[in-house]
């Protein structure tokens, strides 16, 4: 068989289910850490969880047309974690909620992007 007639094996299409499960597990773990932790849960911790998840979803689902904006968001997420750790009355829960929400949001955003791409590919022609 020549190289011209040899066919590459078809790549298996990724479903995104693994990213979805991991994102939900990280979000549930972070929420449990904030609610059941040694330090009482506060409103800034819940707000940081939601804001981190929203930033992760936006960054990995929708993204930006300019690569430097994505890098700036990633560095800003890390800086936000350090700022929350240093400038809250009780350091810890808000910073952990921010990073946990961000990581969970990135996993969920990746799962959403993969499933949207697969839906477009497999949609029947009309």
C-alpha positions, 0 to 999 in steps of 0.5 A: 500500500502506498502512502497516497492510498493509505487512509488515516483512522477517523478521530473519535469525536470528543463529547465533553461529558468528562469536562462537564462531570469534572466541572460539576465536581469542582463546583460542588467541592468548592461550594461544600468547602465554603459552606462546611468549612471551619470559617463561616460562609460569607456573602463575599465568598459566594459572590467570588464563587459566582464571579469566578465561574462566570469569568471561566465560562466566558473565557473558555466558551465564548473567548476573545478575538484577541489572544492578549485579552485571554492572557490578561483574564487568566493573569487577572484571575490569579491576581484576583485570588491573591487580592481576595486572600489579602484584603478580606476580614477572614482570609481563605474562603473568598479566595478559595471560592474564586479559584474553585469557581474559576476552575469549575467555570473553565471546565464547564465552558470547555464542555459547552464549547465542545457540545456546541461544536458537535451539535453543529457538525451532526445537525441534519441538512434541511 
